[in-house]
Amino acid sequence: ELDARLQAMVRGWGEAVEAELGNAGEAGRAAALAARYADAFPPAYRSVYGPADAAADIARLHRLPAASAQRDARLHRMAGDRDSQLRLKIYQSSGTLTLSGAVPALENFGFEVIENVSTALDAGRLGGVDDFLLVPPAGRTLLELLNRADAIESAIAAVLNGTAENDAFNRLILANGLADREVNWLRGWYRYLRQAGMTFGIATVVDALQKTPQAPRGVLELFIA
């Protein structure tokens, strides 16, 4: 990481970002992407993250539809992070992220939010990046979570984009290793029981399912059978 920053100083930020974009599989459009985005990263970002992170962020931002306030997410770690900590970058195509909406959503996944660093590119006209330092829920190692990064990122992005429900059942995606579709089945099961007269709230039911991992699997087998 230090070596990458030194190279960026020698070669120039824009050239270093372009090189990292090429290394990341964007060789055909690395120059165009760097020309559009690289200079929009402020000095504070460059001193902390470096050109490799900028390339990864540009790739995510460029995937977002420019005309809509869509969001994407990426799990990552940085040198110096504690063994109990994980980071999540949230990308949006324009404007800034509202913490009052993002933090409760992350807490519903079981994360404890420690801090957030927000970076607006060209005053938000090229999008924004929010980097959250998190403590994940107990029950899964960081390696296990990172190995399921695609599924977790997709689930978080769906909630932030309003295409998935934002409630405590999302905790089971991380803590119990369930897929978002499986969690939706459990929501349907819970609502059926509520209509049948069960009085327990969502938090109580999710706590019970989280503490007894075999229970949600047993319920899910009823849907699959």
N, C-alpha and C positions, 0 to 999 in steps of 0.2 A: 504493500500500500504506500509506504514512504517512497519506494522506488518509482512508483507510478506518478506520484506528485512531483518528484524531481524531474522526471521526463516531461511532464506537462509544463514545468517552468522553463525547461530548455527548449522544447519544441513549440511552445505556445499552447494555450488552452484549446483553441479551436482545432488545431492539428491533432492534439492528443485525443480529443473526443472523437474526431473522425477516425483515427486509427483504432480506437476501442470499438467503435461501431462496426468497422470492418472485421475486427476479430470476433465480434459477436454474431456474425452472419449477415450483416447488412452491407456487404461490400458494394453491391450494385447501386445503392443510394446513400452511402455513408457521407459523401461530400454534400449532397443536397440536405440531408438531415442535420448535419453539423452546421451548415450555413444558416439554417432556419432557427435552430434551437441553442447552439452552444453559447453564444454571447449573451443569451437571456438569463443564464444562471448567474446569480449575484456572487460577489466575492466571498460572502460568508458560507455559501454552499460549497464553493470550490475548495475552500480551506479545510472543510470537514470531510467531504465525500470523494473528491477526485474525479478524473475523467472516466474511469470504468463504471462507476455508479451513475454518472451523468448519461453514459451511453445506454445503460439498462433503463434509466428513467425515460430517456427520449423514445426508446423503442415502445415502451408502454403508452406514453402519451400519444405517439403517432397512431397507435391502433384505435384510439378513441374517436368516435364521430365528432367532427369539428363543430357541427351546428347544434349539438345537444349537450346538456350538462351530465354526460355519462361518467361513470367512475370505474376504476380498475384497482386491483390490490396486488401487492407483492410482499411475501415474507422474506426476511433476510436477517443477517447478523453482521455486526461490525467488530473489528478488533477492539478489545477493551470491555466488551459487554460481559456482564456477569453470567455465570453458567445457568442461572435461573431466568435469564432475560431473552426476549425475542423482539424483533422489530417488524413493523408492518408499514409499508409505504402505500398510501392511498393517492391515486391519481385522478384528476378531473380535467376535462377538456377546456373549461373556462371558469373564471371566477375563483372563489375561495371556498374551502370546506367549512361548514358550520359545525363547530365542536359539540354544540348541544344536541346535534343529531348523530354525529359519529361516535362519541364516547359511550352513550348508552347502548348503541348497537354492538360495539366491541365488548362491553361488559356482559351483554346477553350471550356472547360466545364464550364467556368465562374468563376473559382477559382482565387483568388489573392494569389500568393505564397509568404509567409513571410520568411521562412527559410527551410533548409533541413539538416537532420543529417544522414550521410551515414555510414553503418556498413558492413564491409566485413568479412565473416566468413572463417577462414583459408586462408587469402589472396585471397578470392573470389572462392576458389576451392569448398567450400560448399555452395556457393551462396552469396547473399548480400541483405541487407535491407536498404531502404531509407525511412526515416520518414519525410514527408512534413507537415509543419504547414501552414494551409490555412485559408483564409476568403472566404466562399462560396458566391454565388451571392444572391442578395436580392430576396425576393419573397417566400422563404421557410424557416421554422424554422430548427434548427439543429435536433430536434426530428423527424421532417418529413423526413429529409435526412437520418438519421440513420435508420428509419423504412423501408427505401427503399435501404438499404445498399447493399444487394445482387445484385440488378439490376444496381446500380451505379457502384459498383466494377467491375461487369462483363463488363460493357460498357467501363470503363477506361482501363481494362486489354486488351480488344479487340483492342483498338486503339494502345496501347503500343506494342502489338504483331503483329500489321500490318494487322489484319483481319477486321478492321473497319476503316471508313474514319475519318480523323483528320481535322475537320473544325469547324467553328463557330456554325453550326447546333447542335453540341453536347451540347451547352448551354441550349437548350430546355429540355434536359433530367433532369437537376437539376431545372432550374428556372420554368419550366412549368409542371414538373412531367410526361413527356412523356417517353414511352418505346423506346429503341433503334430502334426497328422495325418501330415504328411510325415516328421517326426522319428520317429513310431511305426513307419512303414514301414522306415526305416533301422535301427531297433532289431531288427525282425524279420529283416531281411537279415543283420545282424551275428550274431544268434543262429543263423541257419541256417549261416553260415560257421563258427561255433564248433563246431557239431555235426558239421560236415564235416571238422573237424580243424585249423582255423586257430587259432594260438596267441596272436595279438596281443590285448592287453587293450583295454578300452573307451577308456581315455585315449589310447592310441596311434592307434586308428582315428579317434576324433573329431578329434584333432590333424591327422591327414592330410586328413580331409574339410573341416576348417575352412580349412586353408591352400590347398586346391585347390578353389575354389567350384564349378568345373564338374563335379567328381567326384560329389558327392551328387546333382546334377541328372541326371547320366547314369544313376545307379543308380535314381533315382525314375522315370525314363522306362521302365524295365523293368517297374515295377509298373503304370504307367498304360497301357502298350501292350496 
